Amino acid sequence: MLVVLSGLPGVGKTTLARELARSLGAPHVRVDAFEAALGVRDGDGDATGYRLAHAVAGDALRSGRHAVLDAVNPVRAARDGWRTLADEVGVPLLEVDVVCSDPALHERRVRERTADLPGQVVPTWEDVTGRPAWRRDPDEPAAVVVDTATTTVARAVGDLRARVHARPEQVAVPASLLAAGHRFGGWAARGEPEVVLRTERLLLRRWREADLEPFAAMNADPEVMEHFSSGPLDRAASDRLARYADACFEVHGFGLAAVERVGDGAFLGFCGLGRHRRRPESVEVGWRLARRAWGHGYATEAGRAWLEAAPRFGLERVACFVAATNGRSLAVAQRLGLVVQEEDVWAGQPVVVLSTPS
Ligand SMILES: CC(C)(COP(=O)(O)OP(=O)(O)OC[C@H]1O[C@@H](n2cnc3c(N)ncnc32)[C@H](O)[C@@H]1OP(=O)(O)O)[C@@H](O)C(=O)NCCC(=O)NCCS
């Protein structure tokens, strides 16, 4: 998981980040440290420190570790940058805003602060109060707020640790299963069937190496990817997604199945159950088909099979998250009888949250 602690200088981010990182055995990635080494200051408009922090945090996350990021993140672009990093690496993100609601305490901390890094220039109270107020845009995802004026470091670390560990399913697909060497078809050795579900016209099955090429072509199609913030995927990202889709079965027993047409064996895309990074507590049904496979009822047919099978996997309820602009996907959800529960905004994009009726 990528844990991002944001907030003004002097609110207590670094103390908290250090302790949290220590307790998670994760690297503490501090933008101040890069900026001090580079001789730049937050607010100079030089993003080099942030870029270096991205590289270091990304490297830790790709090796399967948590990372604790500590930065002012004063502008939307900086905060979006961490969201993009988490998306790219395929790890969950925990956004934490660190505040100090007592201005006198905040001022004292800033005034008493001394440099703890070579080359660091600590901001003055005038620097802190002279900058624009730190605030999220209303359409940004909500963050966990830690008020260092009203809680102790130990309590805040305990709470954040609980949030990291209360979501074991988020980290349940181990990096080893997602690595480039992932063997599609690992099930065969255990005698498990390749085909997970069967419908009149489709096989919903585990993935094969041979799926990677048509899958990459589909993910490179701007029309297919129109409603995804990532846009079209390159080959490496597409292969990673296929490994993730297949690895889900190893971990959860369900996953995003490759969809094969009975008769000609054509690979059409995927449909299955998974956990969404933003709502890891619920299991969602999802679908993505190659453009030529739209308009035949395949997504609805495959989605229905998964919803019917859900109780076998111990799932009482299945969610579905759809971009509000994605009319075709909303139509599939409605055909399946999913009910709108709420509307939300993710990374600036309106999203409709649906689920099976309770
Ligand atoms: C979302 C997506 C899977 C929907 O595909 P779809 O083909 O429109 O959906 P369905 O499988 O339910 O097919 C329904 C269409 O097939 C038609 N159809 C033709 N033969 C049919 C049959 N035998 N049975 C049922 N429907 C049939 C229906 O009339 C309907 O047509 P319409 O869209 O013109 O009304 C597809 O648009 C897609 O892959 N999009 C890109 C990825 C994406 O956005 N994923 C969702 C993220 S939340």
The ligand as an SDF file (V2000), in Angstrom:
LIG
                    3D

 48 50  0  0  0  0  0  0  0  0999 V2000
  -19.2830   -2.2560  -21.1850 C   0  0  0  0  0  0  0  0  0  0  0  0
  -19.3250   -3.2750  -22.3140 C   0  0  0  0  0  0  0  0  0  0  0  0
  -18.7550   -4.5940  -21.8160 C   0  0  0  0  0  0  0  0  0  0  0  0
  -20.7660   -3.4290  -22.7660 C   0  0  0  0  0  0  0  0  0  0  0  0
  -20.8560   -4.2810  -23.8760 O   0  0  0  0  0  0  0  0  0  0  0  0
  -22.2490   -4.4660  -24.6490 P   0  0  0  0  0  0  0  0  0  0  0  0
  -22.0000   -5.3720  -25.7530 O   0  0  0  0  0  0  0  0  0  0  0  0
  -22.8180   -3.1270  -24.9170 O   0  0  0  0  0  0  0  0  0  0  0  0
  -23.1780   -5.1000  -23.5450 O   0  0  0  0  0  0  0  0  0  0  0  0
  -24.0210   -6.4390  -23.6110 P   0  0  0  0  0  0  0  0  0  0  0  0
  -23.1250   -7.5980  -23.6740 O   0  0  0  0  0  0  0  0  0  0  0  0
  -24.9810   -6.4110  -22.4950 O   0  0  0  0  0  0  0  0  0  0  0  0
  -24.7670   -6.3410  -24.9990 O   0  0  0  0  0  0  0  0  0  0  0  0
  -25.9420   -5.6020  -25.1340 C   0  0  0  0  0  0  0  0  0  0  0  0
  -26.1770   -5.2910  -26.5650 C   0  0  0  0  0  0  0  0  0  0  0  0
  -26.1260   -6.4820  -27.3450 O   0  0  0  0  0  0  0  0  0  0  0  0
  -27.3640   -6.6080  -28.0980 C   0  0  0  0  0  0  0  0  0  0  0  0
  -27.5900   -8.0370  -28.3520 N   0  0  0  0  0  0  0  0  0  0  0  0
  -27.4070   -8.6150  -29.5550 C   0  0  0  0  0  0  0  0  0  0  0  0
  -27.6220   -9.9300  -29.4650 N   0  0  0  0  0  0  0  0  0  0  0  0
  -27.9700  -10.1890  -28.1870 C   0  0  0  0  0  0  0  0  0  0  0  0
  -28.3200  -11.3670  -27.4880 C   0  0  0  0  0  0  0  0  0  0  0  0
  -28.3440  -12.5500  -28.0960 N   0  0  0  0  0  0  0  0  0  0  0  0
  -28.5850  -11.2710  -26.1690 N   0  0  0  0  0  0  0  0  0  0  0  0
  -28.5690  -10.0780  -25.5450 C   0  0  0  0  0  0  0  0  0  0  0  0
  -28.2290   -8.9230  -26.1710 N   0  0  0  0  0  0  0  0  0  0  0  0
  -27.9280   -8.9770  -27.4740 C   0  0  0  0  0  0  0  0  0  0  0  0
  -28.3510   -5.8980  -27.2200 C   0  0  0  0  0  0  0  0  0  0  0  0
  -29.4880   -5.5240  -27.9400 O   0  0  0  0  0  0  0  0  0  0  0  0
  -27.5460   -4.6910  -26.7890 C   0  0  0  0  0  0  0  0  0  0  0  0
  -27.4200   -3.8290  -27.8660 O   0  0  0  0  0  0  0  0  0  0  0  0
  -27.4970   -2.2270  -27.7160 P   0  0  0  0  0  0  0  0  0  0  0  0
  -26.2890   -1.8180  -26.9470 O   0  0  0  0  0  0  0  0  0  0  0  0
  -27.4670   -1.7500  -29.0970 O   0  0  0  0  0  0  0  0  0  0  0  0
  -28.7590   -1.9640  -26.9630 O   0  0  0  0  0  0  0  0  0  0  0  0
  -18.4600   -2.7950  -23.5130 C   0  0  0  0  0  0  0  0  0  0  0  0
  -19.0020   -1.5990  -23.9880 O   0  0  0  0  0  0  0  0  0  0  0  0
  -17.0040   -2.5700  -23.1360 C   0  0  0  0  0  0  0  0  0  0  0  0
  -16.2090   -3.4960  -23.0910 O   0  0  0  0  0  0  0  0  0  0  0  0
  -16.6350   -1.3050  -22.8970 N   0  0  0  0  0  0  0  0  0  0  0  0
  -15.2700   -0.9510  -22.6050 C   0  0  0  0  0  0  0  0  0  0  0  0
  -14.8080   -1.3880  -21.2500 C   0  0  0  0  0  0  0  0  0  0  0  0
  -15.6600   -0.8070  -20.1530 C   0  0  0  0  0  0  0  0  0  0  0  0
  -16.0510    0.3390  -20.1970 O   0  0  0  0  0  0  0  0  0  0  0  0
  -15.9020   -1.6390  -19.1280 N   0  0  0  0  0  0  0  0  0  0  0  0
  -16.7540   -1.2800  -18.0170 C   0  0  0  0  0  0  0  0  0  0  0  0
  -16.0410   -0.5730  -16.9550 C   0  0  0  0  0  0  0  0  0  0  0  0
  -17.1300   -0.2170  -15.6040 S   0  0  0  0  0  0  0  0  0  0  0  0
  1  2  1  0
  2  3  1  0
  2  4  1  0
  2 36  1  0
  4  5  1  0
  5  6  1  0
  6  7  2  0
  6  8  1  0
  6  9  1  0
  9 10  1  0
 10 11  2  0
 10 12  1  0
 10 13  1  0
 13 14  1  0
 14 15  1  0
 15 16  1  0
 15 30  1  0
 16 17  1  0
 17 18  1  0
 17 28  1  0
 18 19  1  0
 18 27  1  0
 19 20  2  0
 20 21  1  0
 21 22  1  0
 21 27  2  0
 22 23  1  0
 22 24  2  0
 24 25  1  0
 25 26  2  0
 26 27  1  0
 28 29  1  0
 28 30  1  0
 30 31  1  0
 31 32  1  0
 32 33  2  0
 32 34  1  0
 32 35  1  0
 36 37  1  0
 36 38  1  0
 38 39  2  0
 38 40  1  0
 40 41  1  0
 41 42  1  0
 42 43  1  0
 43 44  2  0
 43 45  1  0
 45 46  1  0
 46 47  1  0
 47 48  1  0
M  END
$$$$
